[in-house]
Amino acid sequence: MIYIPVDTLDIYHNFALEYYLASEKRFSEPVFLLWSTTPTVMLGKYQDALAELNLEYIRQHHINVVRRYSGGGTIYTDEGGYQFTFIQPDTQQMIDFKAYINTIATALNQMQIPAIATSRNDLTVNDRKISGSAQYKHNGFTVHHGSLLFNTNLEQMYDALHVDNLKLRSKHIASILERTINIQTIRPDLTNQDFAADLQQHVLATVTNLRTYQLTPTDLARIKVIAKDKFQNSQFIYGHTPTTELSKKHYFKGGGLVKFDLTVKHGILTELHLSGDFFSSIDQYLLAKSLLGRPFRPDQVRPILIQQLQQQPILGISADDLLALLFS
């Protein structure tokens, strides 16, 4: 395994670093990163920014907005929390969190933090969330990244995000504050620096052939370009909000929230927008393109959904699940 020190709180740099390691640097060994950010909201790949974010609050409090290449929900991060990243060669398209989450859970338990893996991508202590993970596939690599609430400003997190009531109701939770907890509440003896050092030590303790890699000026120059072109790109971050006639939304247990916005004219599907906090490598624009212009009937839509999900599955959600939602 290769450990790469990250000495910046710049989210655009750090996401660009992940992308660079999967697209250009391409180490043959797994890579581990541990990093933090200034106050930031991170949108999932398939999410609608206007629906997820309190944009006026974010503007007033100078909070960064970024969109991940991974699916899942919107999260808030700041200097009080930590992000971890694993990057490794992997030709499988199916999203799989287990090995990565278990690595972090084991390390936390060794630090007397009784974390357990729950749902599809969370770590909890006493049924309260301390960590969430997301993952994407790119160029034959898996990029798995997750957050850890250590001393995060939970009030600011609450104010910056709009959490879908359908998702909260499905989990029998009244609010985002009710379902989260800072790790420092559990281990008040730890400082931020202590926590990061201990976590890094425990994650890397069992690794054989560990080496550290320092980013070169050439690396940093490419990362800067990627950050500007991709992660600071306002079109990528905010996209477009479709004007539609129908909206279909459902929370799938084990799969996540899925929303379709669509327009049907004279029985023909003329507009389709897929969003949600699910996990997949699916290209929502290619999916829409393959369906637009077709009669909006189950027999016309189902074969396309099956074909698309065979190539790029959605974790915990089948083609027939999506079909049932579209025609509900």
One Martini backbone bead per residue (centre of mass of N, CA, C, O) as a GRO file, in nm:
protein
  328
    1MET     BB    1   0.100   0.034   0.016
    2ILE     BB    2   0.010   0.380  -0.031
    3TYR     BB    3   0.110   0.684   0.122
    4ILE     BB    4  -0.046   1.016   0.100
    5PRO     BB    5   0.010   1.319   0.183
    6VAL     BB    6  -0.222   1.580   0.303
    7ASP     BB    7  -0.182   1.958   0.319
    8THR     BB    8  -0.483   2.030   0.236
    9LEU     BB    9  -0.824   2.197   0.246
   10ASP     BB   10  -0.878   2.164  -0.060
   11ILE     BB   11  -1.131   2.013  -0.222
   12TYR     BB   12  -1.049   2.039  -0.522
   13HIS     BB   13  -0.774   1.911  -0.488
   14ASN     BB   14  -0.859   1.639  -0.351
   15PHE     BB   15  -1.041   1.537  -0.580
   16ALA     BB   16  -0.823   1.561  -0.799
   17LEU     BB   17  -0.631   1.360  -0.676
   18GLU     BB   18  -0.805   1.113  -0.701
   19TYR     BB   19  -0.846   1.130  -1.008
   20TYR     BB   20  -0.546   1.121  -1.086
   21LEU     BB   21  -0.486   0.836  -0.960
   22ALA     BB   22  -0.703   0.694  -1.163
   23SER     BB   23  -0.616   0.833  -1.458
   24GLU     BB   24  -0.275   0.877  -1.447
   25LYS     BB   25  -0.092   0.746  -1.228
   26ARG     BB   26  -0.159   0.448  -1.160
   27PHE     BB   27  -0.121   0.252  -0.933
   28SER     BB   28  -0.077  -0.094  -0.846
   29GLU     BB   29  -0.134   0.004  -0.566
   30PRO     BB   30  -0.274   0.086  -0.296
   31VAL     BB   31  -0.434   0.386  -0.170
   32PHE     BB   32  -0.387   0.627   0.103
   33LEU     BB   33  -0.602   0.881   0.252
   34LEU     BB   34  -0.586   1.179   0.474
   35TRP     BB   35  -0.839   1.439   0.525
   36SER     BB   36  -0.941   1.786   0.490
   37THR     BB   37  -1.168   2.072   0.530
   38THR     BB   38  -1.330   2.320   0.463
   39PRO     BB   39  -1.623   2.437   0.442
   40THR     BB   40  -1.842   2.178   0.298
   41VAL     BB   41  -2.038   2.070   0.019
   42MET     BB   42  -2.127   1.733  -0.100
   43LEU     BB   43  -2.233   1.616  -0.387
   44GLY     BB   44  -2.385   1.391  -0.551
   45LYS     BB   45  -2.387   1.295  -0.875
   46TYR     BB   46  -2.735   1.275  -0.883
   47GLN     BB   47  -2.791   1.555  -0.768
   48ASP     BB   48  -2.993   1.830  -0.669
   49ALA     BB   49  -2.888   2.127  -0.563
   50LEU     BB   50  -3.157   2.283  -0.503
   51ALA     BB   51  -3.274   2.047  -0.316
   52GLU     BB   52  -3.014   2.014  -0.105
   53LEU     BB   53  -2.958   2.331  -0.074
   54ASN     BB   54  -2.871   2.623   0.121
   55LEU     BB   55  -2.761   2.875  -0.063
   56GLU     BB   56  -2.774   3.127   0.118
   57TYR     BB   57  -2.620   3.016   0.358
   58ILE     BB   58  -2.366   2.936   0.201
   59ARG     BB   59  -2.295   3.221   0.108
   60GLN     BB   60  -2.281   3.364   0.391
   61HIS     BB   61  -2.059   3.121   0.497
   62HIS     BB   62  -1.847   3.032   0.287
   63ILE     BB   63  -1.929   2.762   0.137
   64ASN     BB   64  -1.842   2.501  -0.026
   65VAL     BB   65  -1.904   2.360  -0.358
   66VAL     BB   66  -1.938   2.010  -0.453
   67ARG     BB   67  -1.893   1.737  -0.685
   68ARG     BB   68  -1.911   1.413  -0.716
   69TYR     BB   69  -1.843   1.095  -0.876
   70SER     BB   70  -2.019   0.992  -0.662
   71GLY     BB   71  -2.264   0.881  -0.501
   72GLY     BB   72  -2.515   0.976  -0.301
   73GLY     BB   73  -2.512   1.204  -0.056
   74THR     BB   74  -2.512   1.491   0.112
   75ILE     BB   75  -2.233   1.660   0.265
   76TYR     BB   76  -2.059   1.778   0.554
   77THR     BB   77  -1.748   1.966   0.589
   78ASP     BB   78  -1.457   2.014   0.809
   79GLU     BB   79  -1.197   2.064   1.032
   80GLY     BB   80  -1.354   1.851   1.237
   81GLY     BB   81  -1.297   1.649   1.009
   82TYR     BB   82  -1.271   1.344   0.806
   83GLN     BB   83  -1.105   1.195   0.522
   84PHE     BB   84  -1.113   0.895   0.330
   85THR     BB   85  -0.894   0.707   0.094
   86PHE     BB   86  -0.937   0.455  -0.161
   87ILE     BB   87  -0.708   0.328  -0.419
   88GLN     BB   88  -0.774   0.077  -0.679
   89PRO     BB   89  -0.755  -0.176  -0.870
   90ASP     BB   90  -1.069  -0.233  -1.071
   91THR     BB   91  -1.299  -0.406  -1.297
   92GLN     BB   92  -1.545  -0.373  -1.136
   93GLN     BB   93  -1.880  -0.228  -1.138
   94MET     BB   94  -1.954  -0.302  -0.862
   95ILE     BB   95  -2.057  -0.185  -0.573
   96ASP     BB   96  -1.824  -0.205  -0.275
   97PHE     BB   97  -1.785  -0.142   0.080
   98LYS     BB   98  -1.694  -0.348   0.296
   99ALA     BB   99  -1.379  -0.349   0.316
  100TYR     BB  100  -1.344  -0.045   0.380
  101ILE     BB  101  -1.530  -0.014   0.625
  102ASN     BB  102  -1.394  -0.237   0.798
  103THR     BB  103  -1.122  -0.099   0.827
  104ILE     BB  104  -1.230   0.146   0.987
  105ALA     BB  105  -1.382  -0.004   1.211
  106THR     BB  106  -1.138  -0.150   1.328
  107ALA     BB  107  -0.974   0.100   1.402
  108LEU     BB  108  -1.183   0.229   1.592
  109ASN     BB  109  -1.203  -0.007   1.795
  110GLN     BB  110  -0.897   0.017   1.874
  111MET     BB  111  -0.992   0.325   1.984
  112GLN     BB  112  -1.264   0.296   2.151
  113ILE     BB  113  -1.474   0.290   1.894
  114PRO     BB  114  -1.800   0.143   1.854
  115ALA     BB  115  -1.809   0.063   1.545
  116ILE     BB  116  -2.066   0.002   1.294
  117ALA     BB  117  -2.199  -0.151   1.024
  118THR     BB  118  -2.455   0.009   0.830
  119SER     BB  119  -2.620  -0.051   0.590
  120ARG     BB  120  -2.445   0.044   0.299
  121ASN     BB  121  -2.238   0.318   0.419
  122ASP     BB  122  -2.228   0.307   0.738
  123LEU     BB  123  -2.128   0.443   1.056
  124THR     BB  124  -2.196   0.351   1.399
  125VAL     BB  125  -2.300   0.479   1.731
  126ASN     BB  126  -2.566   0.404   1.885
  127ASP     BB  127  -2.732   0.469   1.608
  128ARG     BB  128  -2.512   0.688   1.523
  129LYS     BB  129  -2.367   0.880   1.293
  130ILE     BB  130  -2.003   0.901   1.178
  131SER     BB  131  -2.025   0.761   0.881
  132GLY     BB  132  -1.967   0.795   0.524
  133SER     BB  133  -1.990   0.646   0.195
  134ALA     BB  134  -1.823   0.635  -0.130
  135GLN     BB  135  -1.827   0.541  -0.494
  136TYR     BB  136  -1.604   0.494  -0.782
  137LYS     BB  137  -1.552   0.431  -1.129
  138HIS     BB  138  -1.218   0.450  -1.301
  139ASN     BB  139  -1.015   0.327  -1.529
  140GLY     BB  140  -0.987   0.055  -1.341
  141PHE     BB  141  -1.091   0.201  -1.073
  142THR     BB  142  -1.126   0.248  -0.724
  143VAL     BB  143  -1.310   0.505  -0.545
  144HIS     BB  144  -1.291   0.540  -0.191
  145HIS     BB  145  -1.498   0.751   0.018
  146GLY     BB  146  -1.495   0.916   0.349
  147SER     BB  147  -1.648   1.017   0.653
  148LEU     BB  148  -1.565   1.192   0.974
  149LEU     BB  149  -1.707   1.266   1.281
  150PHE     BB  150  -1.553   1.457   1.527
  151ASN     BB  151  -1.573   1.813   1.524
  152THR     BB  152  -1.831   1.895   1.391
  153ASN     BB  153  -2.058   2.134   1.268
  154LEU     BB  154  -2.381   2.042   1.306
  155GLU     BB  155  -2.542   2.303   1.272
  156GLN     BB  156  -2.428   2.377   0.995
  157MET     BB  157  -2.510   2.123   0.855
  158TYR     BB  158  -2.815   2.161   0.894
  159ASP     BB  159  -2.834   2.449   0.750
  160ALA     BB  160  -2.705   2.359   0.459
  161LEU     BB  161  -2.923   2.131   0.448
  162HIS     BB  162  -3.152   1.927   0.255
  163VAL     BB  163  -3.354   1.681   0.386
  164ASP     BB  164  -3.538   1.430   0.292
  165ASN     BB  165  -3.833   1.328   0.433
  166LEU     BB  166  -3.852   1.045   0.309
  167LYS     BB  167  -3.584   0.942   0.428
  168LEU     BB  168  -3.645   0.990   0.727
  169ARG     BB  169  -3.906   0.823   0.749
  170SER     BB  170  -3.776   0.547   0.660
  171LYS     BB  171  -3.586   0.577   0.944
  172HIS     BB  172  -3.729   0.705   1.188
  173ILE     BB  173  -3.652   1.026   1.160
  174ALA     BB  174  -3.660   1.365   1.240
  175SER     BB  175  -3.339   1.436   1.212
  176ILE     BB  176  -3.007   1.489   1.150
  177LEU     BB  177  -2.926   1.531   1.452
  178GLU     BB  178  -3.044   1.253   1.557
  179ARG     BB  179  -2.831   1.071   1.356
  180THR     BB  180  -2.579   1.219   1.491
  181ILE     BB  181  -2.216   1.206   1.585
  182ASN     BB  182  -1.940   1.284   1.759
  183ILE     BB  183  -1.648   1.132   1.844
  184GLN     BB  184  -1.565   1.326   2.080
  185THR     BB  185  -1.801   1.237   2.263
  186ILE     BB  186  -1.665   0.950   2.308
  187ARG     BB  187  -1.352   1.094   2.285
  188PRO     BB  188  -1.255   1.363   2.474
  189ASP     BB  189  -0.932   1.305   2.488
  190LEU     BB  190  -0.929   1.385   2.189
  191THR     BB  191  -0.779   1.527   1.939
  192ASN     BB  192  -0.757   1.584   1.618
  193GLN     BB  193  -0.461   1.491   1.593
  194ASP     BB  194  -0.487   1.228   1.745
  195PHE     BB  195  -0.697   1.094   1.568
  196ALA     BB  196  -0.546   1.096   1.299
  197ALA     BB  197  -0.293   0.942   1.395
  198ASP     BB  198  -0.438   0.686   1.498
  199LEU     BB  199  -0.584   0.606   1.242
  200GLN     BB  200  -0.343   0.578   1.059
  201GLN     BB  201  -0.195   0.365   1.225
  202HIS     BB  202  -0.424   0.142   1.220
  203VAL     BB  203  -0.458   0.114   0.912
  204LEU     BB  204  -0.129   0.062   0.857
  205ALA     BB  205  -0.028  -0.170   1.052
  206THR     BB  206  -0.109  -0.431   0.847
  207VAL     BB  207   0.078  -0.338   0.628
  208THR     BB  208   0.250  -0.439   0.357
  209ASN     BB  209   0.470  -0.260   0.190
  210LEU     BB  210   0.500   0.025   0.293
  211ARG     BB  211   0.462   0.353   0.133
  212THR     BB  212   0.574   0.681   0.062
  213TYR     BB  213   0.427   0.956  -0.125
  214GLN     BB  214   0.540   1.243  -0.291
  215LEU     BB  215   0.438   1.504  -0.440
  216THR     BB  216   0.502   1.656  -0.732
  217PRO     BB  217   0.512   1.922  -0.936
  218THR     BB  218   0.372   1.765  -1.164
  219ASP     BB  219   0.134   1.667  -1.007
  220LEU     BB  220   0.027   1.947  -0.906
  221ALA     BB  221  -0.028   2.065  -1.187
  222ARG     BB  222  -0.246   1.860  -1.273
  223ILE     BB  223  -0.437   1.895  -1.032
  224LYS     BB  224  -0.503   2.192  -1.087
  225VAL     BB  225  -0.643   2.145  -1.359
  226ILE     BB  226  -0.861   1.945  -1.265
  227ALA     BB  227  -0.993   2.127  -1.057
  228LYS     BB  228  -1.085   2.344  -1.261
  229ASP     BB  229  -1.227   2.167  -1.490
  230LYS     BB  230  -1.411   1.993  -1.284
  231PHE     BB  231  -1.465   2.086  -0.963
  232GLN     BB  232  -1.507   2.413  -1.046
  233ASN     BB  233  -1.741   2.349  -1.231
  234SER     BB  234  -2.054   2.481  -1.246
  235GLN     BB  235  -2.196   2.280  -1.434
  236PHE     BB  236  -2.127   2.028  -1.267
  237ILE     BB  237  -2.246   2.118  -0.996
  238TYR     BB  238  -2.547   2.234  -1.101
  239GLY     BB  239  -2.645   2.222  -1.372
  240HIS     BB  240  -2.984   2.131  -1.428
  241THR     BB  241  -3.327   2.227  -1.402
  242PRO     BB  242  -3.599   2.071  -1.480
  243THR     BB  243  -3.883   2.099  -1.686
  244THR     BB  244  -4.171   1.933  -1.562
  245GLU     BB  245  -4.466   1.712  -1.522
  246LEU     BB  246  -4.317   1.474  -1.370
  247SER     BB  247  -4.286   1.309  -1.038
  248LYS     BB  248  -4.069   1.045  -0.912
  249LYS     BB  249  -4.055   0.900  -0.575
  250HIS     BB  250  -3.814   0.679  -0.392
  251TYR     BB  251  -3.735   0.469  -0.113
  252PHE     BB  252  -3.481   0.225  -0.108
  253LYS     BB  253  -3.401  -0.028   0.068
  254GLY     BB  254  -3.049  -0.042   0.022
  255GLY     BB  255  -3.039   0.204  -0.215
  256GLY     BB  256  -3.230   0.463  -0.205
  257LEU     BB  257  -3.285   0.761  -0.360
  258VAL     BB  258  -3.534   0.813  -0.623
  259LYS     BB  259  -3.562   1.040  -0.914
  260PHE     BB  260  -3.813   1.135  -1.152
  261ASP     BB  261  -3.808   1.358  -1.429
  262LEU     BB  262  -4.089   1.409  -1.659
  263THR     BB  263  -4.194   1.405  -2.011
  264VAL     BB  264  -4.517   1.362  -2.175
  265LYS     BB  265  -4.596   1.351  -2.532
  266HIS     BB  266  -4.820   1.176  -2.687
  267GLY     BB  267  -4.674   0.913  -2.539
  268ILE     BB  268  -4.390   1.057  -2.532
  269LEU     BB  269  -4.066   1.068  -2.431
  270THR     BB  270  -3.900   1.400  -2.383
  271GLU     BB  271  -3.817   1.383  -2.066
  272LEU     BB  272  -3.523   1.300  -1.849
  273HIS     BB  273  -3.451   1.284  -1.487
  274LEU     BB  274  -3.191   1.163  -1.278
  275SER     BB  275  -3.202   1.121  -0.917
  276GLY     BB  276  -3.001   1.094  -0.607
  277ASP     BB  277  -2.840   0.859  -0.344
  278PHE     BB  278  -2.717   0.656  -0.511
  279PHE     BB  279  -2.518   0.371  -0.635
  280SER     BB  280  -2.313   0.432  -0.930
  281SER     BB  281  -2.199   0.440  -1.292
  282ILE     BB  282  -2.423   0.570  -1.422
  283ASP     BB  283  -2.543   0.743  -1.709
  284GLN     BB  284  -2.803   0.960  -1.708
  285TYR     BB  285  -2.781   1.071  -2.003
  286LEU     BB  286  -2.775   0.801  -2.155
  287LEU     BB  287  -3.039   0.697  -2.047
  288ALA     BB  288  -3.215   0.920  -2.160
  289LYS     BB  289  -3.136   0.891  -2.461
  290SER     BB  290  -3.245   0.586  -2.483
  291LEU     BB  291  -3.561   0.688  -2.415
  292LEU     BB  292  -3.603   0.905  -2.596
  293GLY     BB  293  -3.887   0.879  -2.819
  294ARG     BB  294  -4.046   0.679  -2.666
  295PRO     BB  295  -4.282   0.500  -2.560
  296PHE     BB  296  -4.470   0.526  -2.254
  297ARG     BB  297  -4.395   0.198  -2.182
  298PRO     BB  298  -4.301  -0.083  -2.028
  299ASP     BB  299  -4.215  -0.246  -2.293
  300GLN     BB  300  -4.011  -0.006  -2.379
  301VAL     BB  301  -3.840   0.044  -2.108
  302ARG     BB  302  -3.731  -0.220  -1.981
  303PRO     BB  303  -3.497  -0.308  -2.177
  304ILE     BB  304  -3.324  -0.057  -2.119
  305LEU     BB  305  -3.287  -0.090  -1.815
  306ILE     BB  306  -3.155  -0.366  -1.824
  307GLN     BB  307  -2.913  -0.292  -2.000
  308GLN     BB  308  -2.795  -0.063  -1.823
  309LEU     BB  309  -2.774  -0.240  -1.548
  310GLN     BB  310  -2.580  -0.453  -1.658
  311GLN     BB  311  -2.344  -0.246  -1.706
  312GLN     BB  312  -2.463  -0.036  -1.459
  313PRO     BB  313  -2.525  -0.077  -1.159
  314ILE     BB  314  -2.751  -0.050  -0.883
  315LEU     BB  315  -2.744  -0.041  -0.560
  316GLY     BB  316  -3.031  -0.220  -0.457
  317ILE     BB  317  -3.140  -0.178  -0.766
  318SER     BB  318  -3.367  -0.248  -1.011
  319ALA     BB  319  -3.524  -0.233  -1.306
  320ASP     BB  320  -3.807  -0.298  -1.181
  321ASP     BB  321  -3.802  -0.073  -0.975
  322LEU     BB  322  -3.793   0.160  -1.180
  323LEU     BB  323  -4.046   0.083  -1.335
  324ALA     BB  324  -4.244   0.108  -1.098
  325LEU     BB  325  -4.191   0.407  -1.052
  326LEU     BB  326  -4.260   0.526  -1.335
  327PHE     BB  327  -4.564   0.359  -1.319
  328SER     BB  328  -4.707   0.469  -1.040
   0.00000   0.00000   0.00000
